[in-house]
Amino acid sequence: MSKLAEIQAAEQRLLIHTYDRFPVLFVAGEDVYLIDDEGNRYLDLLSGIGVNALGYSSKTIQNAIAEQSCKLINASNYFFNEKMAPLAERLVQLTGMDRAYFGNSGTEAVEAALKLARAHAGLLREEGRTIGTKFLALEQSFHGRTFGSISATYKEKYRLPFGPVVPGFEFVNFNDIEDLRAKFSSDVCAILLEAVQGEGGVRPLTSEFFAEARKLADSTGALLIVDEIQAGCGRTGKWCAYQHYDVKPDVTTLAKPLAGGIPMSATLCTNEVARAFHAGMHGTTFGGSPLACAAAIAFIDYVEKENLMEHVTETGEYFQQQLRALAQKHTCIVNVRGKGLMLAVELDSADLGKCAVTELLKKHIVINCTSDTVLRFLPPFIFQHEHVDQTVAALDEFFTENTGVAVAAGKKGEAAHG
């Protein structure tokens, strides 16, 4: 029995079934490649769902982890540690926020943001303001899997099995300003959105919708919360995707690549919002550990030292150009969109999307399909033009060989690629 077969059998016997895994056993990684148990190298355009932004075997991250692990891994948040405040200072400078709270995952960061919003609304009511406890989130949103964050997540497949979820959430049609205005009122304590939706299909907000959300929130004292868990930390070419817009949120959330692969998240907010929490209202055992903070500082240092934001922007533009050229050749491609190295190819068939992931894996290229029909690309920030060319060539070959899989979707217009 192979090592992969042994592990498959053990997982079948021992694990709660929460994942349908591909039959590949990865044992190592190098640069932009994953390596399986037989030594095969796979070009990775998923990077652990956006986690491994510096690729694999980063000496910067390894050295930071090794050095800190020899000193102190964790000592609880009852005491000070020498890494937390320096990391918070870096993050508030990068995001334009004032204060930080550290957790372990994206869903925890969103949970903290939701609790901040409800607590802040309570303060405003004590001060004589009229404001409720309701949240507005967006169609196709994904904010996590805890009860609070899943309640703000649009797709019913994530919510229905666990109902009733937390009450007080309503969904707004994506980029629909009139629907946002109709559903907003003094009952709303916060508007929660992603500047670029990730699981929802790599869909950027329009500037007009984002600005209107800010305006409405300001009119009542409600908070504007921007979830940057997938789009943040440089993936779109700026530290936060909202920095592409002339809009500043009251609260933002970061996670995924923040600590170079070590579990970590941050909920950042303004001083006004931070006054809603006092000691004992919220906390975590592992959040902000010296180990995670050291890794996060090393990550930020490397991104800045190597000018990776500029590289992400330039490589992303090249990647998008090549994907748009591919779309002109293959009518199964409905749209190409995204920012930086957060890109998507929307197809006219869910079957074709599923098939593309499987067939490219056979070619030793890791991609992902989200929202049934959207091929999502989240490669490491160190991705190069040669890797783009390899990926596009493989996609070209796949679409040429598998056009029959697509469901007829009618003739596309040029606007589909705008």
TORDREN-505238 format. One line per field, with one value per residue (C-alpha): residue in three letters; chain; z negated, x negated, y negated. Coordinates in Angstrom, 1 decimal. Example, Ala and Ser with C-alpha at 12.3 -4.5 7.8 and 13.67 -1.06 7.14 Angstrom:
2
code: ALA, SER
unit: A, A
Z: -7.8, -7.1
X: -12.3, -13.7
Y: 4.5, 1.1
//
This chain:
418
code: MET, SER, LYS, LEU, ALA, GLU, ILE, GLN, ALA, ALA, GLU, GLN, ARG, LEU, LEU, ILE, HIS, THR, TYR, ASP, ARG, PHE, PRO, VAL, LEU, PHE, VAL, ALA, GLY, GLU, ASP, VAL, TYR, LEU, ILE, ASP, ASP, GLU, GLY, ASN, ARG, TYR, LEU, ASP, LEU, LEU, SER, GLY, ILE, GLY, VAL, ASN, ALA, LEU, GLY, TYR, SER, SER, LYS, THR, ILE, GLN, ASN, ALA, ILE, ALA, GLU, GLN, SER, CYS, LYS, LEU, ILE, ASN, ALA, SER, ASN, TYR, PHE, PHE, ASN, GLU, LYS, MET, ALA, PRO, LEU, ALA, GLU, ARG, LEU, VAL, GLN, LEU, THR, GLY, MET, ASP, ARG, ALA, TYR, PHE, GLY, ASN, SER, GLY, THR, GLU, ALA, VAL, GLU, ALA, ALA, LEU, LYS, LEU, ALA, ARG, ALA, HIS, ALA, GLY, LEU, LEU, ARG, GLU, GLU, GLY, ARG, THR, ILE, GLY, THR, LYS, PHE, LEU, ALA, LEU, GLU, GLN, SER, PHE, HIS, GLY, ARG, THR, PHE, GLY, SER, ILE, SER, ALA, THR, TYR, LYS, GLU, LYS, TYR, ARG, LEU, PRO, PHE, GLY, PRO, VAL, VAL, PRO, GLY, PHE, GLU, PHE, VAL, ASN, PHE, ASN, ASP, ILE, GLU, ASP, LEU, ARG, ALA, LYS, PHE, SER, SER, ASP, VAL, CYS, ALA, ILE, LEU, LEU, GLU, ALA, VAL, GLN, GLY, GLU, GLY, GLY, VAL, ARG, PRO, LEU, THR, SER, GLU, PHE, PHE, ALA, GLU, ALA, ARG, LYS, LEU, ALA, ASP, SER, THR, GLY, ALA, LEU, LEU, ILE, VAL, ASP, GLU, ILE, GLN, ALA, GLY, CYS, GLY, ARG, THR, GLY, LYS, TRP, CYS, ALA, TYR, GLN, HIS, TYR, ASP, VAL, LYS, PRO, ASP, VAL, THR, THR, LEU, ALA, LYS, PRO, LEU, ALA, GLY, GLY, ILE, PRO, MET, SER, ALA, THR, LEU, CYS, THR, ASN, GLU, VAL, ALA, ARG, ALA, PHE, HIS, ALA, GLY, MET, HIS, GLY, THR, THR, PHE, GLY, GLY, SER, PRO, LEU, ALA, CYS, ALA, ALA, ALA, ILE, ALA, PHE, ILE, ASP, TYR, VAL, GLU, LYS, GLU, ASN, LEU, MET, GLU, HIS, VAL, THR, GLU, THR, GLY, GLU, TYR, PHE, GLN, GLN, GLN, LEU, ARG, ALA, LEU, ALA, GLN, LYS, HIS, THR, CYS, ILE, VAL, ASN, VAL, ARG, GLY, LYS, GLY, LEU, MET, LEU, ALA, VAL, GLU, LEU, ASP, SER, ALA, ASP, LEU, GLY, LYS, CYS, ALA, VAL, THR, GLU, LEU, LEU, LYS, LYS, HIS, ILE, VAL, ILE, ASN, CYS, THR, SER, ASP, THR, VAL, LEU, ARG, PHE, LEU, PRO, PRO, PHE, ILE, PHE, GLN, HIS, GLU, HIS, VAL, ASP, GLN, THR, VAL, ALA, ALA, LEU, ASP, GLU, PHE, PHE, THR, GLU, ASN, THR, GLY, VAL, ALA, VAL, ALA, ALA, GLY, LYS, LYS, GLY, GLU, ALA, ALA, HIS, GLY
unit: A, A, A, A, A, A, A, A, A, A, A, A, A, A, A, A, A, A, A, A, A, A, A, A, A, A, A, A, A, A, A, A, A, A, A, A, A, A, A, A, A, A, A, A, A, A, A, A, A, A, A, A, A, A, A, A, A, A, A, A, A, A, A, A, A, A, A, A, A, A, A, A, A, A, A, A, A, A, A, A, A, A, A, A, A, A, A, A, A, A, A, A, A, A, A, A, A, A, A, A, A, A, A, A, A, A, A, A, A, A, A, A, A, A, A, A, A, A, A, A, A, A, A, A, A, A, A, A, A, A, A, A, A, A, A, A, A, A, A, A, A, A, A, A, A, A, A, A, A, A, A, A, A, A, A, A, A, A, A, A, A, A, A, A, A, A, A, A, A, A, A, A, A, A, A, A, A, A, A, A, A, A, A, A, A, A, A, A, A, A, A, A, A, A, A, A, A, A, A, A, A, A, A, A, A, A, A, A, A, A, A, A, A, A, A, A, A, A, A, A, A, A, A, A, A, A, A, A, A, A, A, A, A, A, A, A, A, A, A, A, A, A, A, A, A, A, A, A, A, A, A, A, A, A, A, A, A, A, A, A, A, A, A, A, A, A, A, A, A, A, A, A, A, A, A, A, A, A, A, A, A, A, A, A, A, A, A, A, A, A, A, A, A, A, A, A, A, A, A, A, A, A, A, A, A, A, A, A, A, A, A, A, A, A, A, A, A, A, A, A, A, A, A, A, A, A, A, A, A, A, A, A, A, A, A, A, A, A, A, A, A, A, A, A, A, A, A, A, A, A, A, A, A, A, A, A, A, A, A, A, A, A, A, A, A, A, A, A, A, A, A, A, A, A, A, A, A, A, A, A, A, A, A, A, A, A, A, A, A, A, A, A, A, A, A, A, A, A, A, A, A, A, A, A, A, A, A, A, A, A, A, A, A, A, A, A, A, A
Z: 0.0, 0.9, -1.6, -0.1, -0.3, -4.0, -4.8, -2.9, -4.8, -8.2, -7.5, -6.4, -9.7, -12.0, -10.7, -10.6, -7.0, -6.2, -3.0, 0.3, 1.0, 4.3, 4.3, 4.0, 0.9, 0.7, -1.5, -0.7, 1.1, 2.8, 4.2, 6.2, 6.3, 4.1, 4.1, 3.7, 2.0, 5.4, 6.0, 8.6, 8.6, 9.0, 9.9, 7.2, 8.1, 5.0, 2.3, -0.5, 0.5, 0.4, -2.7, -1.3, 0.3, 0.2, 1.7, -0.1, -2.1, -2.6, -4.6, -5.9, -7.6, -8.6, -10.3, -12.1, -13.4, -14.4, -16.2, -18.1, -18.9, -20.7, -22.9, -23.6, -21.7, -23.9, -27.5, -27.4, -27.0, -30.8, -30.2, -27.8, -25.0, -23.0, -19.5, -19.8, -20.0, -17.2, -14.9, -15.8, -15.0, -11.5, -10.8, -11.8, -9.7, -6.7, -7.0, -8.3, -11.4, -15.0, -17.0, -16.6, -18.1, -17.2, -16.7, -14.9, -11.8, -9.4, -10.8, -14.3, -13.0, -11.5, -14.7, -16.6, -14.1, -14.5, -18.3, -18.1, -15.9, -18.3, -21.3, -19.6, -18.7, -22.4, -23.4, -20.9, -22.3, -25.8, -24.5, -23.0, -19.4, -17.5, -16.1, -16.1, -16.0, -12.4, -9.8, -6.1, -4.1, -0.4, 2.1, 2.6, -0.5, -2.4, -5.9, -7.7, -9.4, -13.1, -13.9, -13.6, -10.4, -8.8, -9.5, -7.3, -4.6, -1.7, -0.2, -1.9, -1.7, -4.4, -6.6, -6.3, -7.9, -11.1, -11.4, -13.0, -12.6, -14.4, -13.6, -12.4, -9.0, -5.7, -2.2, 0.3, 4.1, 5.2, 6.4, 6.3, 4.8, 4.8, 3.0, 0.4, -0.1, -0.5, -3.1, -5.1, -8.1, -11.7, -12.6, -11.0, -13.2, -10.4, -6.7, -6.1, -2.7, -0.8, 1.5, 3.8, 3.1, 2.9, 2.5, 4.3, 7.5, 7.3, 7.9, 7.2, 5.7, 7.9, 6.5, 6.5, 4.3, 1.9, 1.5, 0.9, -1.8, -3.5, -3.2, -4.6, -7.5, -8.4, -8.3, -11.4, -13.1, -11.8, -11.1, -7.7, -8.1, -5.2, -5.2, -3.7, -4.7, -1.2, 0.7, -1.9, -2.9, 0.6, 2.8, 5.0, 5.2, 2.1, -1.5, -1.6, 1.4, 0.1, 0.7, 4.4, 3.5, 1.9, -1.1, -4.7, -6.8, -10.5, -10.9, -8.8, -9.1, -7.9, -8.0, -5.5, -4.6, -7.5, -9.5, -6.6, -7.1, -10.9, -11.9, -12.7, -12.1, -13.0, -13.5, -13.1, -13.9, -14.6, -18.1, -18.1, -17.6, -20.0, -22.9, -22.7, -24.1, -27.6, -29.3, -29.6, -26.8, -24.2, -24.1, -22.8, -24.1, -21.2, -19.4, -19.2, -20.4, -20.2, -17.5, -15.2, -15.7, -14.9, -11.7, -10.7, -11.2, -9.0, -6.4, -6.3, -6.3, -3.3, -1.3, -1.8, -1.3, 2.0, 3.3, 3.8, 4.1, 7.3, 8.5, 7.7, 9.7, 12.7, 12.8, 12.2, 15.1, 17.4, 16.2, 16.8, 20.3, 21.1, 19.7, 21.8, 24.9, 24.0, 23.6, 27.2, 28.4, 26.3, 26.2, 23.0, 21.1, 20.1, 18.2, 16.8, 13.8, 10.6, 9.2, 8.7, 8.1, 7.2, 10.6, 12.1, 15.3, 15.3, 17.5, 19.0, 17.4, 13.9, 15.4, 17.3, 14.2, 12.2, 15.1, 15.5, 11.9, 12.3, 15.6, 14.7, 11.6, 13.9, 15.6, 12.2, 11.9, 8.9, 9.5, 7.9, 8.9, 6.8, 7.2, 9.5, 12.7, 11.6, 12.0, 9.2, 9.2, 6.0, 6.7, 4.4, 4.7, 6.1, 9.3, 12.5, 16.2, 17.0, 14.5, 16.0, 19.5, 18.3, 16.7, 19.7, 22.1, 20.0, 19.9, 23.7, 24.3, 21.9, 23.4, 26.9, 25.9, 23.8, 25.5, 25.7, 21.9, 21.9, 21.8, 24.7, 23.3, 26.3, 28.1, 25.9, 26.5, 26.2, 23.0, 21.2, 21.2, 20.2
X: 0.0, -1.3, -1.9, 1.0, 3.3, 2.3, 3.2, 6.4, 7.5, 6.5, 8.4, 11.5, 11.4, 10.4, 11.4, 14.8, 15.7, 15.4, 13.2, 13.3, 9.6, 7.8, 5.7, 2.3, 0.0, -2.1, -5.2, -7.3, -7.4, -9.9, -9.4, -6.1, -6.0, -4.5, -6.2, -4.3, -5.5, -6.9, -8.9, -6.6, -6.6, -3.3, -3.0, -0.8, 1.8, 3.8, 1.1, 3.1, 6.1, 4.0, 1.9, -1.5, -2.1, -5.9, -5.7, -7.3, -10.5, -10.9, -14.1, -12.8, -9.8, -11.8, -14.5, -11.9, -10.0, -13.2, -14.6, -11.4, -10.7, -14.0, -13.0, -9.2, -6.3, -3.5, -3.0, 0.7, 2.3, 2.2, -1.3, -3.1, -5.2, -7.8, -6.4, -2.7, -3.0, -5.6, -3.4, -0.3, -2.3, -3.2, 0.4, 2.1, -0.4, 0.3, 4.1, 4.8, 6.5, 5.6, 5.8, 5.4, 6.8, 5.0, 6.7, 5.9, 8.1, 10.2, 13.5, 12.3, 11.3, 14.8, 16.4, 14.4, 15.5, 19.2, 19.0, 17.3, 20.1, 22.8, 20.9, 20.3, 24.0, 24.7, 22.5, 24.2, 27.6, 26.3, 25.2, 28.7, 28.2, 30.9, 29.2, 30.1, 28.3, 28.9, 26.1, 26.1, 23.9, 23.7, 25.0, 22.3, 20.4, 18.2, 17.0, 16.3, 17.8, 18.4, 22.0, 21.6, 19.5, 21.6, 24.7, 23.1, 22.2, 24.7, 24.8, 27.5, 25.3, 23.1, 25.9, 28.9, 27.4, 26.8, 30.0, 31.2, 28.2, 27.6, 30.5, 30.2, 28.4, 29.8, 28.2, 27.9, 27.7, 24.1, 23.1, 26.8, 26.9, 30.7, 31.0, 28.4, 30.3, 33.7, 32.3, 30.3, 31.9, 31.2, 31.8, 28.4, 25.3, 22.8, 22.4, 20.1, 18.5, 15.4, 13.7, 13.1, 15.1, 13.1, 15.2, 17.9, 16.0, 13.3, 15.8, 14.6, 17.0, 17.7, 16.4, 19.9, 21.3, 18.4, 18.8, 22.5, 21.9, 19.6, 22.0, 25.0, 22.9, 21.8, 25.4, 26.4, 23.1, 23.2, 19.8, 18.4, 16.5, 14.3, 13.3, 9.7, 9.0, 8.5, 7.8, 5.5, 1.9, 0.8, 2.7, 4.2, 1.1, 2.0, 1.9, 5.7, 8.0, 10.0, 7.0, 7.8, 10.9, 11.1, 12.9, 11.7, 13.5, 14.1, 13.0, 11.0, 9.9, 6.7, 5.6, 4.4, 0.8, 0.3, -2.1, -3.7, -1.7, -1.4, 2.3, 2.9, 5.5, 6.0, 9.1, 8.1, 10.3, 10.4, 10.1, 13.8, 14.7, 12.1, 13.7, 16.6, 14.4, 12.9, 10.8, 12.7, 15.3, 13.3, 10.2, 8.4, 5.8, 3.4, 4.0, 0.9, -1.6, -5.3, -5.8, -2.9, -3.8, -7.5, -6.5, -4.1, -6.8, -9.1, -6.5, -5.8, -9.6, -10.1, -7.2, -8.5, -12.2, -11.6, -9.0, -6.6, -3.6, -5.0, -5.8, -2.3, -0.8, -3.0, -2.8, 1.0, 1.4, -0.6, 1.4, 4.7, 3.6, 2.8, 6.1, 8.0, 6.2, 7.2, 10.8, 10.8, 9.8, 12.2, 15.9, 16.4, 14.8, 17.5, 15.3, 11.9, 11.5, 9.6, 6.8, 3.1, 2.6, 6.3, 7.7, 10.6, 11.8, 15.5, 16.7, 20.1, 20.3, 19.9, 18.9, 16.1, 14.8, 14.7, 13.0, 10.4, 9.2, 8.9, 7.2, 4.7, 3.8, 2.9, 0.6, -0.9, 0.7, 2.9, 5.8, 9.2, 12.8, 15.2, 18.8, 19.2, 18.0, 15.1, 11.5, 9.7, 6.0, 4.2, 0.5, -2.3, -3.5, -6.8, -5.1, -7.0, -6.0, -7.3, -4.8, -2.0, -2.9, -3.0, 0.4, 2.0, 0.5, 2.0, 5.4, 5.3, 4.6, 7.4, 10.0, 9.0, 9.4, 12.6, 14.8, 17.5, 17.8, 19.1, 22.8, 23.9, 24.1, 24.9, 22.7, 20.6, 20.1, 16.9, 18.2, 17.9, 14.1, 14.2
Y: 0.0, -3.4, -6.2, -8.1, -5.1, -4.5, -8.1, -8.0, -4.9, -6.4, -9.6, -7.7, -5.9, -8.7, -12.2, -13.9, -14.2, -17.9, -17.8, -16.0, -15.9, -15.4, -12.2, -13.9, -13.8, -16.9, -16.6, -19.7, -22.9, -25.2, -28.7, -28.5, -24.7, -22.0, -18.6, -15.3, -12.1, -10.8, -13.9, -15.5, -19.4, -21.2, -24.9, -26.3, -29.0, -28.5, -29.0, -27.4, -29.6, -32.7, -31.8, -31.1, -34.5, -34.2, -30.7, -27.8, -27.4, -31.1, -31.6, -34.8, -33.1, -30.0, -32.1, -34.2, -31.2, -29.3, -32.3, -33.1, -29.4, -29.1, -32.1, -32.0, -30.5, -31.6, -32.9, -33.9, -37.3, -37.8, -39.1, -41.4, -40.1, -42.1, -41.4, -42.3, -46.1, -46.4, -44.3, -46.4, -49.6, -48.3, -47.2, -50.5, -52.4, -50.1, -50.1, -53.6, -52.2, -53.1, -49.9, -46.1, -42.9, -39.6, -36.3, -33.0, -32.9, -34.9, -33.8, -34.9, -38.3, -38.7, -37.5, -40.2, -42.8, -41.9, -42.0, -45.4, -46.7, -45.5, -46.9, -50.2, -50.5, -49.9, -52.8, -55.1, -54.2, -55.0, -58.4, -59.1, -58.0, -56.0, -52.9, -49.2, -45.9, -44.8, -43.9, -44.3, -42.0, -41.4, -38.8, -36.1, -37.2, -34.7, -35.7, -32.5, -29.5, -30.5, -31.2, -34.9, -34.9, -32.2, -34.3, -37.0, -34.5, -34.5, -31.0, -28.9, -25.8, -27.2, -28.4, -26.0, -22.9, -24.9, -26.9, -28.9, -31.1, -34.4, -36.7, -40.3, -39.8, -40.9, -40.6, -43.4, -42.8, -43.1, -46.6, -47.6, -51.1, -51.3, -48.0, -49.2, -52.4, -50.6, -48.1, -50.6, -52.3, -53.4, -49.7, -48.9, -48.9, -47.9, -47.3, -44.3, -43.9, -42.7, -45.2, -42.3, -39.2, -36.0, -32.9, -34.9, -34.8, -37.5, -40.3, -43.9, -46.5, -49.5, -52.8, -54.2, -51.4, -51.6, -55.3, -55.0, -52.4, -54.8, -57.7, -55.7, -54.4, -58.0, -59.2, -57.2, -56.2, -52.7, -51.1, -50.2, -46.9, -45.7, -42.1, -41.9, -38.3, -37.1, -40.4, -42.0, -41.8, -42.9, -40.4, -43.1, -45.3, -47.4, -46.4, -46.4, -46.2, -49.2, -51.3, -51.2, -53.2, -56.6, -55.1, -54.3, -51.7, -51.8, -48.2, -45.9, -42.2, -40.5, -36.9, -34.3, -35.3, -37.7, -35.4, -33.5, -30.3, -30.5, -30.8, -34.5, -37.2, -40.9, -43.0, -46.6, -49.6, -53.3, -54.8, -55.6, -52.0, -50.6, -52.4, -49.8, -47.1, -46.9, -44.2, -40.9, -41.6, -39.6, -37.5, -34.4, -32.0, -31.9, -35.2, -37.5, -34.9, -35.9, -33.2, -34.4, -38.1, -37.5, -35.6, -38.5, -41.1, -39.1, -38.8, -42.6, -43.3, -41.0, -42.4, -45.9, -45.1, -43.2, -45.7, -42.8, -45.2, -46.5, -43.0, -41.8, -44.7, -44.2, -40.4, -40.6, -43.0, -40.6, -37.6, -39.4, -40.4, -36.8, -35.6, -38.2, -37.0, -33.5, -34.7, -36.0, -32.5, -30.4, -31.2, -29.2, -32.1, -34.6, -37.1, -37.8, -40.0, -40.8, -42.9, -42.1, -38.4, -37.8, -36.9, -35.0, -33.4, -32.9, -30.0, -29.2, -25.8, -24.4, -21.0, -22.7, -24.5, -21.3, -19.5, -22.2, -21.8, -18.1, -18.1, -20.8, -18.9, -16.0, -18.5, -19.4, -22.8, -23.6, -25.9, -26.3, -26.7, -28.8, -29.7, -26.7, -28.4, -30.7, -29.6, -31.5, -32.3, -33.2, -32.4, -33.4, -37.0, -35.7, -34.4, -35.3, -35.8, -32.3, -30.8, -32.8, -31.6, -28.0, -28.3, -30.0, -27.5, -24.7, -26.4, -27.0, -23.3, -22.2, -24.5, -23.4, -19.7, -20.1, -22.6, -20.0, -20.0, -23.5, -24.2, -26.5, -30.0, -32.0, -34.5, -36.8, -40.5, -42.4, -44.0, -40.6, -41.2, -44.8
//
